[in-house]
Amino acid sequence: MVETLDKDLTSIQEARNLVRIAKAAQKKFAEFDQLSVDRIIRAMALAGEQNAQRLARMAVDETGIGRFEDKIIKNQFASKDVYESIKDLKTVGIVKDDKAKGIVEIASPVGVVMGIIPTTNPTSTAIFKSMIALKGRNAIVLSPHPRAVKCTSEAAKVMAEHANDGSHQRADARP
């Protein structure tokens, strides 16, 4: 008789494996300069916008929650508007130098961020959490709601693929 691990034990091991991989990737990512980080975030934002409709359809179809048109708007907001609000933030090196007080603030990533994704807004949440984590040179591991695994996974895949594409852009490419 072959015994299999129960779902809880399997999911714990899977989480450990994902965090281990994320830690290794984040250590490399922590060395990226501001221009490289900004190119990655821009590529992710564009991908979110371009896939807003497809991901919205997946979210509504899989979860049965919400209206397709509203999910498109949320995905666009999570991509475009979040990008606009963070694009100019300095997240590498010295971010503030208060000479009067003698205080210098230096941006430092925290490491691996765990992103809990709700069933109500699975794709838009995956988009914006991925972007804000990476803006700070952190890695992220997303944990989708059980009723939104496919659409969350697809949103995460889109973000990861375009983050990777953005990291390979030429140094003189405009962010």
N, C-alpha and C positions, 0 to 999 in steps of 0.2 A: 504494500500500500504506500503510495506516494503522498506525503503530506505537503500541503501548500500553506504559505503564510496567510494569516488573515489580512483583511484590507487595512486595518489600522497599522499593523507592523509594516506592511508593504509601503504604505503612504509615508510613514516615518522615515524609512530607509530612502525612499525617493526624495524626500525633502532634504535629507542629509547630503545625498549625492548632488542635488541641484545647488545647495549652498556651497559645497566644496568646489564645484566648477565655477560658480559665481565669484568666490573669493579669489581664485587664481586669475580670472579675467579682470577683476577689479584692481588687483595689484598692478597689472600692466596699464590699465586705463588711468590709474592715478597719476601716471607720468605724462599724460597728454597735456598739450598746451591749450590755451584759451581758444585759439583759432580752430584747432582740431575739434574741441568739444562743441563749439558753436556750429561748425559744419555738420556734425553728427545730429545735433538737435534740429537743425533746419531740415535735414533730409528726413528725419522722423516726422516732423510736422507736415511736410509736404505729402509724405506717404499716408498719414492719417487723413488728410483732406481728400486725397485721391481715392481712398478706400472707404470713405465715410458712408456712402450709400450701401455698398456691398456688406460692410460690417454691421450696419443698422439692420439690414434684412436678416442677416444671420442671428442677431441678438433677439429680434422679435420672434422669428421662427422657432428658435431653440427654447427661449424662456416663456413665450406666450405673454410677456409683460410689455406694456407700453404701445405706443403708436410708432410705426415705421418713420413717419415724417419727423417726429420729435427726436427719435434716435439719430437721424441724420444730423439734425441741428446740434445735438449733444456731441456727436463725434467731431463735427466741424469746430465747435467751441473748444473741445479738448485738444484739438490740433492747432488750429489757427490762433485762437484767442490766447490760449495758454502760451504758445510760442511767442506771441507779441509781448506778453507780460514778462517773459523771462529772457528773451533773446539778448538784451543788453546787460544783463546781470554778470558781473565779473565773479567767476567761481574758481579761478586759478591764481595762485600767487597772492600778492598783497592786494587786498580789497579795500582797505581803509588805512590811512596813515594820519593820525591826529598828532601833529607835532607839538601842539600846545599841551596836550595831556601826556605825551610820550607813549602813546598806545598805537601799536601796529597790529592790524587784523590780517591774518593769513588764512586763506581758504584751504580747508583740508577735508577730503572725503571721509565719510564715516565707515564705509565698507560695503556691506551687503544690506540692502533694504528689503524687507518683506512686504509685499503689496497684497492686501486682502481685497478681493474683487467681489462686489455684490452681484446678485442676480438681477437687480433692477437696472443697472447701467454698466453692464460688463465690458463692452468694447470701449466706451469713452473713458471709463476709469482706467483700463489697461493702458490706453494711449497716454493720458496725462501723467499717470504715475510713472510710467517708463521715462517720459521726457524729463520730468523734474528730478528723478533719481539720477539719470545720466548727466544732466546739467551740472550736478555737483560732483561728477566723476565717481559716482557710486554704481554698483551693480544692483540689479533688482531681480527678485524671484517672486513671481506672481502666483497667488493661490486663488484659483477661480471657485466660485460657488458651484456646487455639484450640478445645478440645473443650467449652468452657463459655461461648461468646460470647452465645448467646441468653438464657440464664438470668441471667448476670452483667449483661447490658445491661438486662434487665427489672428486676432489683434496683436498679441505678443509676437507672433511670427513676423507680421508686417513691420512692427517696430524694430525687431532684432535685425531683420534683413536690411532695412534701410539705415539703421545705425551702422551696420557693417559697411554698407555702400558709402555712407558719409565719411567713414574713417579712412577710406581709400581715395578720397578726392585729392587732387593735387594741392600742394601748399599755396599756390597762387590763385586757386579757384575762389571766387567770391562767395562768402557765406550768405 
